Amino acid sequence: MDLSLPGMIGAAFGLAIGWVDFKMLGGLVRAKFLQKRRDVGLADHPNTEKMADWIQAAIFIFTIGLFPIIGYWAGISLTGR
């Protein structure tokens, strides 16, 4: 499989968008999760921080893994190569 320059540029843009999305979405979801745990009185539970880390890791894998693939596909599709 040959890698095309437009596809690689699209993947770079996808990676940048994925990173920004991860920072925004990951922070928002983590804050909401921790707030809900505090509201129910589970803020000091030992699994609260661990679960928040797992949620943020899943968001990281999704955004950083998927956005460059979509960007590569979009770059190839828009240029016809």
Residue pairs with C-beta under 8 A, 6 or more apart in sequence:
4 75
4 76
4 79
4 81
6 75
6 76
6 78
6 79
6 81
7 72
7 73
7 75
7 76
7 81
8 72
8 75
9 75
10 71
10 72
10 73
10 74
10 75
10 76
10 78
11 68
11 69
11 71
11 72
11 75
12 68
12 71
13 71
13 75
14 67
14 68
14 69
14 70
14 71
14 72
14 74
15 64
15 67
15 68
15 71
17 67
17 71
18 63
18 64
18 65
18 66
18 67
18 68
19 63
19 64
21 63
21 67
22 59
22 60
22 63
22 64
25 59
25 63
26 56
26 59
26 60
26 63
29 55
29 56
29 59
30 52
30 55
30 56
33 51
33 52
33 55
34 43
34 48
34 52
37 43
37 45
37 48
42 48
